[in-house]
Amino acid sequence: MREMEATSSLQPMFEGAKQFGLTDGEVLQSLDHSLREVGDEATVGELVDELAGALARTILGKEQRAPAEDRL
């Protein structure tokens, strides 16, 4: 049951990340990174947890690299 809930939370996570300024490519890179990090034996829940962190790091990194005038 938990894995079904975790899987259904992926699309809203992707949409939320895009609302914070990530491109589709950046979202997919975060997903790819997360899949490599958790490995083949991970549960869907572990993947979702890793993905949430990866998306957050990507959003924060992109924000820090943006010129100050873009952040206003």
PQR file with spaces between the fields and no chain letter, atoms N, CA, C, O and H, PARSE charges and radii, in Angstrom:
ATOM       1  N    MET     1       0.821   -1.191    0.000 -0.4000 1.5000
ATOM       2  CA   MET     1       0.000    0.000    0.000 -0.0000 2.0000
ATOM       3  C    MET     1       0.869    1.261    0.000  0.5500 1.7000
ATOM       4  O    MET     1       0.611    2.200   -0.753 -0.5500 1.4000
ATOM       5  N    ARG     2       1.899    1.274    0.850 -0.4000 1.5000
ATOM       6  CA   ARG     2       2.777    2.444    0.920 -0.0000 2.0000
ATOM       7  C    ARG     2       3.439    2.707   -0.427  0.5500 1.7000
ATOM       8  O    ARG     2       3.623    3.862   -0.810 -0.5500 1.4000
ATOM       9  H    ARG     2       2.109    0.511    1.461  0.4000 1.0000
ATOM      10  N    GLU     3       3.800    1.644   -1.151 -0.4000 1.5000
ATOM      11  CA   GLU     3       4.457    1.836   -2.437 -0.0000 2.0000
ATOM      12  C    GLU     3       3.501    2.425   -3.469  0.5500 1.7000
ATOM      13  O    GLU     3       3.929    3.189   -4.334 -0.5500 1.4000
ATOM      14  H    GLU     3       3.651    0.705   -0.840  0.4000 1.0000
ATOM      15  N    MET     4       2.222    2.087   -3.393 -0.4000 1.5000
ATOM      16  CA   MET     4       1.250    2.687   -4.302 -0.0000 2.0000
ATOM      17  C    MET     4       1.121    4.176   -4.015  0.5500 1.7000
ATOM      18  O    MET     4       1.057    4.984   -4.941 -0.5500 1.4000
ATOM      19  H    MET     4       1.875    1.466   -2.690  0.4000 1.0000
ATOM      20  N    GLU     5       1.084    4.538   -2.749 -0.4000 1.5000
ATOM      21  CA   GLU     5       1.006    5.955   -2.366 -0.0000 2.0000
ATOM      22  C    GLU     5       2.259    6.699   -2.805  0.5500 1.7000
ATOM      23  O    GLU     5       2.182    7.833   -3.279 -0.5500 1.4000
ATOM      24  H    GLU     5       1.136    3.881   -1.997  0.4000 1.0000
ATOM      25  N    ALA     6       3.403    6.063   -2.646 -0.4000 1.5000
ATOM      26  CA   ALA     6       4.661    6.705   -3.035 -0.0000 2.0000
ATOM      27  C    ALA     6       4.706    6.927   -4.542  0.5500 1.7000
ATOM      28  O    ALA     6       5.125    7.991   -4.998 -0.5500 1.4000
ATOM      29  H    ALA     6       3.466    5.143   -2.261  0.4000 1.0000
ATOM      30  N    THR     7       4.285    5.951   -5.306 -0.4000 1.5000
ATOM      31  CA   THR     7       4.294    6.081   -6.762 -0.0000 2.0000
ATOM      32  C    THR     7       3.355    7.187   -7.215  0.5500 1.7000
ATOM      33  O    THR     7       3.685    7.940   -8.131 -0.5500 1.4000
ATOM      34  H    THR     7       3.944    5.087   -4.936  0.4000 1.0000
ATOM      35  N    SER     8       2.197    7.294   -6.590 -0.4000 1.5000
ATOM      36  CA   SER     8       1.243    8.329   -6.985 -0.0000 2.0000
ATOM      37  C    SER     8       1.723    9.726   -6.603  0.5500 1.7000
ATOM      38  O    SER     8       1.181   10.719   -7.087 -0.5500 1.4000
ATOM      39  H    SER     8       1.929    6.682   -5.847  0.4000 1.0000
ATOM      40  N    SER     9       2.730    9.810   -5.744 -0.4000 1.5000
ATOM      41  CA   SER     9       3.233   11.129   -5.348 -0.0000 2.0000
ATOM      42  C    SER     9       4.317   11.641   -6.296  0.5500 1.7000
ATOM      43  O    SER     9       4.741   12.788   -6.156 -0.5500 1.4000
ATOM      44  H    SER     9       3.170    9.003   -5.351  0.4000 1.0000
ATOM      45  N    LEU    10       4.777   10.844   -7.245 -0.4000 1.5000
ATOM      46  CA   LEU    10       5.843   11.284   -8.147 -0.0000 2.0000
ATOM      47  C    LEU    10       5.405   12.428   -9.058  0.5500 1.7000
ATOM      48  O    LEU    10       6.123   13.421   -9.179 -0.5500 1.4000
ATOM      49  H    LEU    10       4.433    9.913   -7.359  0.4000 1.0000
ATOM      50  N    GLN    11       4.268   12.314   -9.687 -0.4000 1.5000
ATOM      51  CA   GLN    11       3.831   13.362  -10.620 -0.0000 2.0000
ATOM      52  C    GLN    11       3.639   14.704   -9.920  0.5500 1.7000
ATOM      53  O    GLN    11       4.099   15.719  -10.443 -0.5500 1.4000
ATOM      54  H    GLN    11       3.685   11.507   -9.589  0.4000 1.0000
ATOM      55  N    PRO    12       2.983   14.756   -8.767 -0.5600 1.5000
ATOM      56  CA   PRO    12       2.895   16.050   -8.072  0.2800 2.0000
ATOM      57  C    PRO    12       4.267   16.598   -7.666  0.5500 1.7000
ATOM      58  O    PRO    12       4.468   17.812   -7.651 -0.5500 1.4000
ATOM      59  N    MET    13       5.213   15.706   -7.338 -0.4000 1.5000
ATOM      60  CA   MET    13       6.563   16.166   -7.016 -0.0000 2.0000
ATOM      61  C    MET    13       7.208   16.804   -8.241  0.5500 1.7000
ATOM      62  O    MET    13       7.837   17.857   -8.141 -0.5500 1.4000
ATOM      63  H    MET    13       5.050   14.719   -7.350  0.4000 1.0000
ATOM      64  N    PHE    14       7.048   16.163   -9.394 -0.4000 1.5000
ATOM      65  CA   PHE    14       7.613   16.701  -10.632 -0.0000 2.0000
ATOM      66  C    PHE    14       6.980   18.050  -10.962  0.5500 1.7000
ATOM      67  O    PHE    14       7.684   18.996  -11.315 -0.5500 1.4000
ATOM      68  H    PHE    14       6.537   15.308   -9.474  0.4000 1.0000
ATOM      69  N    GLU    15       5.673   18.143  -10.851 -0.4000 1.5000
ATOM      70  CA   GLU    15       4.975   19.397  -11.151 -0.0000 2.0000
ATOM      71  C    GLU    15       5.378   20.499  -10.170  0.5500 1.7000
ATOM      72  O    GLU    15       5.567   21.649  -10.565 -0.5500 1.4000
ATOM      73  H    GLU    15       5.101   17.375  -10.564  0.4000 1.0000
ATOM      74  N    GLY    16       5.508   20.145   -8.906 -0.4000 1.5000
ATOM      75  CA   GLY    16       5.935   21.120   -7.907 -0.0000 2.0000
ATOM      76  C    GLY    16       7.335   21.632   -8.189  0.5500 1.7000
ATOM      77  O    GLY    16       7.603   22.827   -8.066 -0.5500 1.4000
ATOM      78  H    GLY    16       5.355   19.211   -8.585  0.4000 1.0000
ATOM      79  N    ALA    17       8.224   20.728   -8.566 -0.4000 1.5000
ATOM      80  CA   ALA    17       9.599   21.135   -8.877 -0.0000 2.0000
ATOM      81  C    ALA    17       9.616   22.084  -10.067  0.5500 1.7000
ATOM      82  O    ALA    17      10.402   23.032  -10.095 -0.5500 1.4000
ATOM      83  H    ALA    17       8.006   19.757   -8.665  0.4000 1.0000
ATOM      84  N    LYS    18       8.758   21.836  -11.047 -0.4000 1.5000
ATOM      85  CA   LYS    18       8.700   22.721  -12.211 -0.0000 2.0000
ATOM      86  C    LYS    18       8.135   24.090  -11.819  0.5500 1.7000
ATOM      87  O    LYS    18       8.531   25.107  -12.388 -0.5500 1.4000
ATOM      88  H    LYS    18       8.120   21.066  -11.024  0.4000 1.0000
ATOM      89  N    GLN    19       7.219   24.121  -10.858 -0.4000 1.5000
ATOM      90  CA   GLN    19       6.695   25.407  -10.383 -0.0000 2.0000
ATOM      91  C    GLN    19       7.778   26.205   -9.668  0.5500 1.7000
ATOM      92  O    GLN    19       7.710   27.433   -9.611 -0.5500 1.4000
ATOM      93  H    GLN    19       6.897   23.295  -10.396  0.4000 1.0000
ATOM      94  N    PHE    20       8.766   25.518   -9.127 -0.4000 1.5000
ATOM      95  CA   PHE    20       9.889   26.195   -8.488 -0.0000 2.0000
ATOM      96  C    PHE    20      10.996   26.524   -9.483  0.5500 1.7000
ATOM      97  O    PHE    20      12.079   26.957   -9.087 -0.5500 1.4000
ATOM      98  H    PHE    20       8.821   24.521   -9.173  0.4000 1.0000
ATOM      99  N    GLY    21      10.731   26.321  -10.774 -0.4000 1.5000
ATOM     100  CA   GLY    21      11.660   26.770  -11.802 -0.0000 2.0000
ATOM     101  C    GLY    21      12.506   25.714  -12.473  0.5500 1.7000
ATOM     102  O    GLY    21      13.323   26.049  -13.331 -0.5500 1.4000
ATOM     103  H    GLY    21       9.852   25.969  -11.096  0.4000 1.0000
ATOM     104  N    LEU    22      12.345   24.448  -12.118 -0.4000 1.5000
ATOM     105  CA   LEU    22      13.127   23.421  -12.789 -0.0000 2.0000
ATOM     106  C    LEU    22      12.534   23.106  -14.160  0.5500 1.7000
ATOM     107  O    LEU    22      11.323   23.190  -14.365 -0.5500 1.4000
ATOM     108  H    LEU    22      11.682   24.176  -11.421  0.4000 1.0000
ATOM     109  N    THR    23      13.395   22.749  -15.071 -0.4000 1.5000
ATOM     110  CA   THR    23      12.950   22.312  -16.392 -0.0000 2.0000
ATOM     111  C    THR    23      12.653   20.813  -16.339  0.5500 1.7000
ATOM     112  O    THR    23      13.001   20.133  -15.373 -0.5500 1.4000
ATOM     113  H    THR    23      14.379   22.680  -14.904  0.4000 1.0000
ATOM     114  N    ASP    24      12.010   20.315  -17.383 -0.4000 1.5000
ATOM     115  CA   ASP    24      11.772   18.869  -17.464 -0.0000 2.0000
ATOM     116  C    ASP    24      13.103   18.116  -17.402  0.5500 1.7000
ATOM     117  O    ASP    24      13.206   17.078  -16.748 -0.5500 1.4000
ATOM     118  H    ASP    24      11.728   20.867  -18.167  0.4000 1.0000
ATOM     119  N    GLY    25      14.109   18.641  -18.083 -0.4000 1.5000
ATOM     120  CA   GLY    25      15.417   18.001  -18.086 -0.0000 2.0000
ATOM     121  C    GLY    25      16.045   17.942  -16.707  0.5500 1.7000
ATOM     122  O    GLY    25      16.639   16.929  -16.335 -0.5500 1.4000
ATOM     123  H    GLY    25      14.025   19.484  -18.614  0.4000 1.0000
ATOM     124  N    GLU    26      15.920   19.016  -15.950 -0.4000 1.5000
ATOM     125  CA   GLU    26      16.474   19.039  -14.596 -0.0000 2.0000
ATOM     126  C    GLU    26      15.732   18.064  -13.685  0.5500 1.7000
ATOM     127  O    GLU    26      16.339   17.427  -12.824 -0.5500 1.4000
ATOM     128  H    GLU    26      15.438   19.838  -16.252  0.4000 1.0000
ATOM     129  N    VAL    27      14.432   17.951  -13.877 -0.4000 1.5000
ATOM     130  CA   VAL    27      13.650   16.993  -13.089 -0.0000 2.0000
ATOM     131  C    VAL    27      14.101   15.569  -13.427  0.5500 1.7000
ATOM     132  O    VAL    27      14.295   14.747  -12.531 -0.5500 1.4000
ATOM     133  H    VAL    27      13.939   18.468  -14.576  0.4000 1.0000
ATOM     134  N    LEU    28      14.265   15.283  -14.709 -0.4000 1.5000
ATOM     135  CA   LEU    28      14.692   13.939  -15.119 -0.0000 2.0000
ATOM     136  C    LEU    28      16.114   13.636  -14.653  0.5500 1.7000
ATOM     137  O    LEU    28      16.411   12.498  -14.290 -0.5500 1.4000
ATOM     138  H    LEU    28      14.107   15.950  -15.437  0.4000 1.0000
ATOM     139  N    GLN    29      16.993   14.631  -14.656 -0.4000 1.5000
ATOM     140  CA   GLN    29      18.351   14.432  -14.132 -0.0000 2.0000
ATOM     141  C    GLN    29      18.301   14.101  -12.641  0.5500 1.7000
ATOM     142  O    GLN    29      19.045   13.241  -12.170 -0.5500 1.4000
ATOM     143  H    GLN    29      16.751   15.556  -14.950  0.4000 1.0000
ATOM     144  N    SER    30      17.437   14.773  -11.908 -0.4000 1.5000
ATOM     145  CA   SER    30      17.291   14.495  -10.479 -0.0000 2.0000
ATOM     146  C    SER    30      16.776   13.083  -10.263  0.5500 1.7000
ATOM     147  O    SER    30      17.232   12.380   -9.361 -0.5500 1.4000
ATOM     148  H    SER    30      16.833   15.472  -12.291  0.4000 1.0000
ATOM     149  N    LEU    31      15.825   12.670  -11.090 -0.4000 1.5000
ATOM     150  CA   LEU    31      15.298   11.305  -10.988 -0.0000 2.0000
ATOM     151  C    LEU    31      16.397   10.294  -11.295  0.5500 1.7000
ATOM     152  O    LEU    31      16.547    9.307  -10.575 -0.5500 1.4000
ATOM     153  H    LEU    31      15.455   13.241  -11.822  0.4000 1.0000
ATOM     154  N    ASP    32      17.161   10.530  -12.352 -0.4000 1.5000
ATOM     155  CA   ASP    32      18.254    9.633  -12.721 -0.0000 2.0000
ATOM     156  C    ASP    32      19.274    9.530  -11.597  0.5500 1.7000
ATOM     157  O    ASP    32      19.718    8.435  -11.250 -0.5500 1.4000
ATOM     158  H    ASP    32      17.039   11.332  -12.936  0.4000 1.0000
ATOM     159  N    HIS    33      19.642   10.672  -11.031 -0.4000 1.5000
ATOM     160  CA   HIS    33      20.593   10.688   -9.912 -0.0000 2.0000
ATOM     161  C    HIS    33      20.043    9.880   -8.730  0.5500 1.7000
ATOM     162  O    HIS    33      20.770    9.115   -8.095 -0.5500 1.4000
ATOM     163  H    HIS    33      19.281   11.561  -11.312  0.4000 1.0000
ATOM     164  N    SER    34      18.765   10.062   -8.450 -0.4000 1.5000
ATOM     165  CA   SER    34      18.142    9.360   -7.324 -0.0000 2.0000
ATOM     166  C    SER    34      18.126    7.854   -7.551  0.5500 1.7000
ATOM     167  O    SER    34      18.374    7.079   -6.627 -0.5500 1.4000
ATOM     168  H    SER    34      18.175   10.684   -8.965  0.4000 1.0000
ATOM     169  N    LEU    35      17.837    7.446   -8.767 -0.4000 1.5000
ATOM     170  CA   LEU    35      17.833    6.011   -9.080 -0.0000 2.0000
ATOM     171  C    LEU    35      19.218    5.403   -8.875  0.5500 1.7000
ATOM     172  O    LEU    35      19.340    4.290   -8.363 -0.5500 1.4000
ATOM     173  H    LEU    35      17.636    8.075   -9.517  0.4000 1.0000
ATOM     174  N    ARG    36      20.249    6.122   -9.270 -0.4000 1.5000
ATOM     175  CA   ARG    36      21.617    5.625   -9.062 -0.0000 2.0000
ATOM     176  C    ARG    36      21.968    5.590   -7.579  0.5500 1.7000
ATOM     177  O    ARG    36      22.617    4.653   -7.114 -0.5500 1.4000
ATOM     178  H    ARG    36      20.150    7.026   -9.686  0.4000 1.0000
ATOM     179  N    GLU    37      21.540    6.608   -6.837 -0.4000 1.5000
ATOM     180  CA   GLU    37      21.866    6.688   -5.410 -0.0000 2.0000
ATOM     181  C    GLU    37      21.258    5.547   -4.604  0.5500 1.7000
ATOM     182  O    GLU    37      21.935    4.956   -3.764 -0.5500 1.4000
ATOM     183  H    GLU    37      21.013    7.370   -7.214  0.4000 1.0000
ATOM     184  N    VAL    38      19.988    5.232   -4.851 -0.4000 1.5000
ATOM     185  CA   VAL    38      19.321    4.232   -4.024 -0.0000 2.0000
ATOM     186  C    VAL    38      19.656    2.812   -4.442  0.5500 1.7000
ATOM     187  O    VAL    38      19.568    1.899   -3.620 -0.5500 1.4000
ATOM     188  H    VAL    38      19.438    5.712   -5.534  0.4000 1.0000
ATOM     189  N    GLY    39      20.036    2.598   -5.689 -0.4000 1.5000
ATOM     190  CA   GLY    39      20.415    1.263   -6.135 -0.0000 2.0000
ATOM     191  C    GLY    39      19.226    0.395   -6.495  0.5500 1.7000
ATOM     192  O    GLY    39      18.067    0.786   -6.353 -0.5500 1.4000
ATOM     193  H    GLY    39      20.107    3.340   -6.356  0.4000 1.0000
ATOM     194  N    ASP    40      19.554   -0.790   -6.965 -0.4000 1.5000
ATOM     195  CA   ASP    40      18.544   -1.720   -7.485 -0.0000 2.0000
ATOM     196  C    ASP    40      17.649   -2.335   -6.416  0.5500 1.7000
ATOM     197  O    ASP    40      16.530   -2.754   -6.711 -0.5500 1.4000
ATOM     198  H    ASP    40      20.496   -1.107   -7.080  0.4000 1.0000
ATOM     199  N    GLU    41      18.120   -2.392   -5.206 -0.4000 1.5000
ATOM     200  CA   GLU    41      17.374   -3.070   -4.141 -0.0000 2.0000
ATOM     201  C    GLU    41      16.468   -2.134   -3.338  0.5500 1.7000
ATOM     202  O    GLU    41      15.825   -2.569   -2.383 -0.5500 1.4000
ATOM     203  H    GLU    41      19.029   -2.052   -4.966  0.4000 1.0000
ATOM     204  N    ALA    42      16.412   -0.879   -3.709 -0.4000 1.5000
ATOM     205  CA   ALA    42      15.639    0.102   -2.940 -0.0000 2.0000
ATOM     206  C    ALA    42      14.144   -0.088   -3.137  0.5500 1.7000
ATOM     207  O    ALA    42      13.689   -0.598   -4.161 -0.5500 1.4000
ATOM     208  H    ALA    42      16.935   -0.526   -4.486  0.4000 1.0000
ATOM     209  N    THR    43      13.404    0.331   -2.143 -0.4000 1.5000
ATOM     210  CA   THR    43      11.948    0.337   -2.262 -0.0000 2.0000
ATOM     211  C    THR    43      11.520    1.630   -2.957  0.5500 1.7000
ATOM     212  O    THR    43      12.308    2.566   -3.092 -0.5500 1.4000
ATOM     213  H    THR    43      13.773    0.746   -1.312  0.4000 1.0000
ATOM     214  N    VAL    44      10.282    1.665   -3.388 -0.4000 1.5000
ATOM     215  CA   VAL    44       9.754    2.880   -4.005 -0.0000 2.0000
ATOM     216  C    VAL    44       9.776    4.021   -2.995  0.5500 1.7000
ATOM     217  O    VAL    44      10.074    5.162   -3.349 -0.5500 1.4000
ATOM     218  H    VAL    44       9.642    0.905   -3.278  0.4000 1.0000
ATOM     219  N    GLY    45       9.465    3.717   -1.757 -0.4000 1.5000
ATOM     220  CA   GLY    45       9.496    4.737   -0.707 -0.0000 2.0000
ATOM     221  C    GLY    45      10.876    5.348   -0.541  0.5500 1.7000
ATOM     222  O    GLY    45      11.005    6.560   -0.363 -0.5500 1.4000
ATOM     223  H    GLY    45       9.223    2.790   -1.470  0.4000 1.0000
ATOM     224  N    GLU    46      11.904    4.519   -0.596 -0.4000 1.5000
ATOM     225  CA   GLU    46      13.270    5.024   -0.490 -0.0000 2.0000
ATOM     226  C    GLU    46      13.615    5.909   -1.687  0.5500 1.7000
ATOM     227  O    GLU    46      14.285    6.931   -1.543 -0.5500 1.4000
ATOM     228  H    GLU    46      11.799    3.535   -0.740  0.4000 1.0000
ATOM     229  N    LEU    47      13.152    5.505   -2.866 -0.4000 1.5000
ATOM     230  CA   LEU    47      13.382    6.316   -4.058 -0.0000 2.0000
ATOM     231  C    LEU    47      12.689    7.666   -3.929  0.5500 1.7000
ATOM     232  O    LEU    47      13.284    8.699   -4.238 -0.5500 1.4000
ATOM     233  H    LEU    47      12.608    4.674   -2.983  0.4000 1.0000
ATOM     234  N    VAL    48      11.447    7.669   -3.480 -0.4000 1.5000
ATOM     235  CA   VAL    48      10.707    8.924   -3.329 -0.0000 2.0000
ATOM     236  C    VAL    48      11.413    9.843   -2.334  0.5500 1.7000
ATOM     237  O    VAL    48      11.516   11.048   -2.567 -0.5500 1.4000
ATOM     238  H    VAL    48      10.964    6.830   -3.229  0.4000 1.0000
ATOM     239  N    ASP    49      11.896    9.287   -1.236 -0.4000 1.5000
ATOM     240  CA   ASP    49      12.622   10.096   -0.249 -0.0000 2.0000
ATOM     241  C    ASP    49      13.885   10.697   -0.861  0.5500 1.7000
ATOM     242  O    ASP    49      14.158   11.883   -0.676 -0.5500 1.4000
ATOM     243  H    ASP    49      11.813    8.309   -1.046  0.4000 1.0000
ATOM     244  N    GLU    50      14.648    9.896   -1.580 -0.4000 1.5000
ATOM     245  CA   GLU    50      15.872   10.383   -2.213 -0.0000 2.0000
ATOM     246  C    GLU    50      15.546   11.424   -3.278  0.5500 1.7000
ATOM     247  O    GLU    50      16.239   12.433   -3.400 -0.5500 1.4000
ATOM     248  H    GLU    50      14.426    8.933   -1.730  0.4000 1.0000
ATOM     249  N    LEU    51      14.498   11.177   -4.041 -0.4000 1.5000
ATOM     250  CA   LEU    51      14.102   12.103   -5.099 -0.0000 2.0000
ATOM     251  C    LEU    51      13.684   13.451   -4.529  0.5500 1.7000
ATOM     252  O    LEU    51      14.032   14.492   -5.086 -0.5500 1.4000
ATOM     253  H    LEU    51      13.934   10.357   -3.941  0.4000 1.0000
ATOM     254  N    ALA    52      12.949   13.445   -3.438 -0.4000 1.5000
ATOM     255  CA   ALA    52      12.545   14.709   -2.810 -0.0000 2.0000
ATOM     256  C    ALA    52      13.768   15.530   -2.438  0.5500 1.7000
ATOM     257  O    ALA    52      13.800   16.739   -2.664 -0.5500 1.4000
ATOM     258  H    ALA    52      12.667   12.600   -2.985  0.4000 1.0000
ATOM     259  N    GLY    53      14.772   14.881   -1.869 -0.4000 1.5000
ATOM     260  CA   GLY    53      15.995   15.582   -1.518 -0.0000 2.0000
ATOM     261  C    GLY    53      16.751   16.071   -2.747  0.5500 1.7000
ATOM     262  O    GLY    53      17.266   17.189   -2.758 -0.5500 1.4000
ATOM     263  H    GLY    53      14.746   13.899   -1.685  0.4000 1.0000
ATOM     264  N    ALA    54      16.819   15.237   -3.781 -0.4000 1.5000
ATOM     265  CA   ALA    54      17.530   15.617   -5.007 -0.0000 2.0000
ATOM     266  C    ALA    54      16.862   16.804   -5.679  0.5500 1.7000
ATOM     267  O    ALA    54      17.542   17.719   -6.146 -0.5500 1.4000
ATOM     268  H    ALA    54      16.401   14.329   -3.772  0.4000 1.0000
ATOM     269  N    LEU    55      15.541   16.797   -5.730 -0.4000 1.5000
ATOM     270  CA   LEU    55      14.824   17.927   -6.332 -0.0000 2.0000
ATOM     271  C    LEU    55      15.052   19.201   -5.529  0.5500 1.7000
ATOM     272  O    LEU    55      15.271   20.271   -6.097 -0.5500 1.4000
ATOM     273  H    LEU    55      14.989   16.054   -5.351  0.4000 1.0000
ATOM     274  N    ALA    56      14.999   19.083   -4.206 -0.4000 1.5000
ATOM     275  CA   ALA    56      15.220   20.257   -3.349 -0.0000 2.0000
ATOM     276  C    ALA    56      16.626   20.814   -3.553  0.5500 1.7000
ATOM     277  O    ALA    56      16.803   22.028   -3.652 -0.5500 1.4000
ATOM     278  H    ALA    56      14.822   18.214   -3.744  0.4000 1.0000
ATOM     279  N    ARG    57      17.629   19.935   -3.615 -0.4000 1.5000
ATOM     280  CA   ARG    57      19.005   20.401   -3.833 -0.0000 2.0000
ATOM     281  C    ARG    57      19.151   21.075   -5.193  0.5500 1.7000
ATOM     282  O    ARG    57      19.854   22.078   -5.316 -0.5500 1.4000
ATOM     283  H    ARG    57      17.486   18.948   -3.535  0.4000 1.0000
ATOM     284  N    THR    58      18.497   20.536   -6.205 -0.4000 1.5000
ATOM     285  CA   THR    58      18.568   21.125   -7.538 -0.0000 2.0000
ATOM     286  C    THR    58      17.904   22.496   -7.551  0.5500 1.7000
ATOM     287  O    THR    58      18.431   23.439   -8.142 -0.5500 1.4000
ATOM     288  H    THR    58      17.926   19.721   -6.105  0.4000 1.0000
ATOM     289  N    ILE    59      16.752   22.608   -6.903 -0.4000 1.5000
ATOM     290  CA   ILE    59      16.058   23.903   -6.822 -0.0000 2.0000
ATOM     291  C    ILE    59      16.925   24.923   -6.100  0.5500 1.7000
ATOM     292  O    ILE    59      17.090   26.045   -6.578 -0.5500 1.4000
ATOM     293  H    ILE    59      16.324   21.842   -6.423  0.4000 1.0000
ATOM     294  N    LEU    60      17.480   24.546   -4.956 -0.4000 1.5000
ATOM     295  CA   LEU    60      18.309   25.474   -4.187 -0.0000 2.0000
ATOM     296  C    LEU    60      19.578   25.851   -4.944  0.5500 1.7000
ATOM     297  O    LEU    60      19.991   27.010   -4.933 -0.5500 1.4000
ATOM     298  H    LEU    60      17.346   23.635   -4.567  0.4000 1.0000
ATOM     299  N    GLY    61      20.188   24.882   -5.595 -0.4000 1.5000
ATOM     300  CA   GLY    61      21.392   25.172   -6.366 -0.0000 2.0000
ATOM     301  C    GLY    61      21.117   26.117   -7.513  0.5500 1.7000
ATOM     302  O    GLY    61      21.908   27.019   -7.789 -0.5500 1.4000
ATOM     303  H    GLY    61      19.853   23.940   -5.604  0.4000 1.0000
ATOM     304  N    LYS    62      20.000   25.912   -8.179 -0.4000 1.5000
ATOM     305  CA   LYS    62      19.639   26.793   -9.285 -0.0000 2.0000
ATOM     306  C    LYS    62      19.356   28.199   -8.773  0.5500 1.7000
ATOM     307  O    LYS    62      19.733   29.181   -9.413 -0.5500 1.4000
ATOM     308  H    LYS    62      19.357   25.180   -7.955  0.4000 1.0000
ATOM     309  N    GLU    63      18.708   28.298   -7.646 -0.4000 1.5000
ATOM     310  CA   GLU    63      18.399   29.598   -7.045 -0.0000 2.0000
ATOM     311  C    GLU    63      19.678   30.329   -6.647  0.5500 1.7000
ATOM     312  O    GLU    63      19.788   31.539   -6.845 -0.5500 1.4000
ATOM     313  H    GLU    63      18.402   27.500   -7.126  0.4000 1.0000
ATOM     314  N    GLN    64      20.623   29.619   -6.099 -0.4000 1.5000
ATOM     315  CA   GLN    64      21.880   30.245   -5.671 -0.0000 2.0000
ATOM     316  C    GLN    64      22.702   30.726   -6.861  0.5500 1.7000
ATOM     317  O    GLN    64      23.433   31.709   -6.749 -0.5500 1.4000
ATOM     318  H    GLN    64      20.534   28.636   -5.938  0.4000 1.0000
ATOM     319  N    ARG    65      22.589   30.047   -7.991 -0.4000 1.5000
ATOM     320  CA   ARG    65      23.346   30.442   -9.176 -0.0000 2.0000
ATOM     321  C    ARG    65      22.671   31.577   -9.949  0.5500 1.7000
ATOM     322  O    ARG    65      23.314   32.232  -10.770 -0.5500 1.4000
ATOM     323  H    ARG    65      21.995   29.248   -8.082  0.4000 1.0000
ATOM     324  N    ALA    66      21.399   31.812   -9.699 -0.4000 1.5000
ATOM     325  CA   ALA    66      20.670   32.845  -10.436 -0.0000 2.0000
ATOM     326  C    ALA    66      21.166   34.227   -9.998  0.5500 1.7000
ATOM     327  O    ALA    66      21.445   34.447   -8.819 -0.5500 1.4000
ATOM     328  H    ALA    66      20.877   31.280   -9.033  0.4000 1.0000
ATOM     329  N    PRO    67      21.275   35.155  -10.956 -0.5600 1.5000
ATOM     330  CA   PRO    67      21.635   36.525  -10.589  0.2800 2.0000
ATOM     331  C    PRO    67      20.599   37.111   -9.617  0.5500 1.7000
ATOM     332  O    PRO    67      19.426   36.738   -9.649 -0.5500 1.4000
ATOM     333  N    ALA    68      21.036   38.006   -8.776 -0.4000 1.5000
ATOM     334  CA   ALA    68      20.165   38.574   -7.737 -0.0000 2.0000
ATOM     335  C    ALA    68      18.914   39.204   -8.338  0.5500 1.7000
ATOM     336  O    ALA    68      17.837   39.084   -7.755 -0.5500 1.4000
ATOM     337  H    ALA    68      21.989   38.308   -8.749  0.4000 1.0000
ATOM     338  N    GLU    69      19.022   39.868   -9.481 -0.4000 1.5000
ATOM     339  CA   GLU    69      17.839   40.527  -10.065 -0.0000 2.0000
ATOM     340  C    GLU    69      16.790   39.518  -10.512  0.5500 1.7000
ATOM     341  O    GLU    69      15.608   39.857  -10.576 -0.5500 1.4000
ATOM     342  H    GLU    69      19.897   39.966   -9.955  0.4000 1.0000
ATOM     343  N    ASP    70      17.197   38.267  -10.827 -0.4000 1.5000
ATOM     344  CA   ASP    70      16.235   37.237  -11.227 -0.0000 2.0000
ATOM     345  C    ASP    70      15.440   36.717  -10.031  0.5500 1.7000
ATOM     346  O    ASP    70      14.359   36.153  -10.200 -0.5500 1.4000
ATOM     347  H    ASP    70      18.157   37.992  -10.775  0.4000 1.0000
ATOM     348  N    ARG    71      15.969   36.904   -8.835 -0.4000 1.5000
ATOM     349  CA   ARG    71      15.313   36.368   -7.630 -0.0000 2.0000
ATOM     350  C    ARG    71      14.282   37.321   -7.061  0.5500 1.7000
ATOM     351  O    ARG    71      13.566   36.955   -6.129 -0.5500 1.4000
ATOM     352  H    ARG    71      16.847   37.362   -8.698  0.4000 1.0000
ATOM     353  N    LEU    72      14.184   38.497   -7.575 -0.4000 1.5000
ATOM     354  CA   LEU    72      13.236   39.483   -7.029 -0.0000 2.0000
ATOM     355  C    LEU    72      11.857   39.290   -7.578  0.5500 1.7000
ATOM     356  O    LEU    72      10.942   40.033   -7.224 -0.5500 1.4000
ATOM     357  H    LEU    72      14.766   38.794   -8.333  0.4000 1.0000
